[in-house]
Every structure is written in C-alpha cells, then in structure tokens.
Amino acid sequence: MTTTDFKPCPFCGNDYLNLYVMSAGVGETVKHVKCSDCYASAPAAVWNQRSPMAEVQEIMEGLKK
C-alpha cells in the first residue's frame, strides 16, 4: 500500500500524504494515513471513505444558520 492508493485529504485537499504504522496493542499494528499539511489522520482502511456530496452540502448549510 502506498500513498498513491489514497484520495486527497478530505479537509484541505492536499495530495501529500504520509503512511505510517501505529501500535494497536501487544504485537498488533494499524496503518494510518496523515496529511502533511493539516495533519488530519485516519486508519488507512477508512481514509478513502467519503460522505455523499449532497449530504455534505446539507451539513454545511446547517452550520451556516
């Protein structure tokens, strides 16, 4: 798995991502993706999951009120 397997950062749109391994307990590790610009991070298994755009727009409009 390389950083080219991942979508840009969902918060800032940055394409420069870092892939690293975190300890998840004794003898267990989890791969994480971290944005090199805004430092957002998530497990690699969920990084590419995005909300449908219509839902995102609805949430954004609700925040503006």
C-alpha positions as a Markdown table, in Angstrom:
| # | Residue | x | y | z |
|---|---|---|---|---|
| 1 | Met | 0.0 | 0.0 | 0.0 |
| 2 | Thr | 1.4 | 3.4 | -1.0 |
| 3 | Thr | 0.2 | 7.0 | -0.6 |
| 4 | Thr | -0.9 | 7.0 | -4.2 |
| 5 | Asp | -3.6 | 4.5 | -3.2 |
| 6 | Phe | -5.4 | 7.2 | -1.2 |
| 7 | Lys | -7.7 | 10.1 | -2.1 |
| 8 | Pro | -6.5 | 13.7 | -1.2 |
| 9 | Cys | -7.1 | 15.0 | 2.3 |
| 10 | Pro | -10.9 | 15.5 | 2.8 |
| 11 | Phe | -10.2 | 18.6 | 4.9 |
| 12 | Cys | -7.6 | 20.6 | 2.9 |
| 13 | Gly | -7.3 | 18.7 | -0.4 |
| 14 | Asn | -3.6 | 18.1 | 0.0 |
| 15 | Asp | -2.2 | 15.2 | -2.1 |
| 16 | Tyr | 1.0 | 14.9 | 0.0 |
| 17 | Leu | 0.1 | 12.2 | 2.5 |
| 18 | Asn | 2.3 | 10.1 | 4.8 |
| 19 | Leu | 1.6 | 6.4 | 5.5 |
| 20 | Tyr | 2.8 | 5.2 | 8.9 |
| 21 | Val | 2.3 | 2.3 | 11.3 |
| 22 | Met | 0.9 | 2.7 | 14.8 |
| 23 | Ser | 0.9 | 0.2 | 17.6 |
| 24 | Ala | -2.5 | -1.1 | 18.4 |
| 25 | Gly | -1.6 | -3.3 | 21.3 |
| 26 | Val | 1.0 | -6.0 | 22.0 |
| 27 | Gly | 2.1 | -7.4 | 18.7 |
| 28 | Glu | -0.6 | -5.6 | 16.7 |
| 29 | Thr | -0.2 | -2.7 | 14.3 |
| 30 | Val | -2.5 | -0.4 | 12.3 |
| 31 | Lys | -1.6 | 1.5 | 9.2 |
| 32 | His | -2.5 | 5.2 | 9.3 |
| 33 | Val | -2.6 | 8.0 | 6.7 |
| 34 | Lys | -1.7 | 11.5 | 7.8 |
| 35 | Cys | -1.9 | 14.7 | 5.8 |
| 36 | Ser | 1.4 | 16.5 | 5.6 |
| 37 | Asp | -0.4 | 19.9 | 5.5 |
| 38 | Cys | -3.2 | 20.0 | 8.1 |
| 39 | Tyr | -2.1 | 16.8 | 9.9 |
| 40 | Ala | -5.6 | 15.1 | 9.7 |
| 41 | Ser | -5.2 | 11.4 | 10.1 |
| 42 | Ala | -7.2 | 8.2 | 10.0 |
| 43 | Pro | -6.7 | 4.5 | 9.7 |
| 44 | Ala | -5.7 | 3.6 | 6.2 |
| 45 | Ala | -8.7 | 1.2 | 6.0 |
| 46 | Val | -11.2 | 4.2 | 6.2 |
| 47 | Trp | -9.2 | 7.1 | 4.7 |
| 48 | Asn | -10.9 | 6.9 | 1.3 |
| 49 | Gln | -14.4 | 6.7 | 2.7 |
| 50 | Arg | -16.3 | 9.9 | 1.9 |
| 51 | Ser | -19.9 | 11.1 | 2.6 |
| 52 | Pro | -22.0 | 11.6 | -0.5 |
| 53 | Met | -21.7 | 15.3 | -1.6 |
| 54 | Ala | -25.4 | 16.1 | -1.2 |
| 55 | Glu | -25.1 | 15.1 | 2.5 |
| 56 | Val | -22.0 | 17.2 | 2.9 |
| 57 | Gln | -23.8 | 20.2 | 1.4 |
| 58 | Glu | -26.7 | 19.7 | 3.7 |
| 59 | Ile | -24.5 | 19.6 | 6.8 |
| 60 | Met | -22.6 | 22.7 | 5.6 |
| 61 | Glu | -25.8 | 24.7 | 5.1 |
| 62 | Gly | -27.0 | 23.7 | 8.6 |
| 63 | Leu | -23.7 | 25.0 | 10.1 |
| 64 | Lys | -24.2 | 28.4 | 8.4 |
| 65 | Lys | -27.5 | 29.0 | 10.2 |
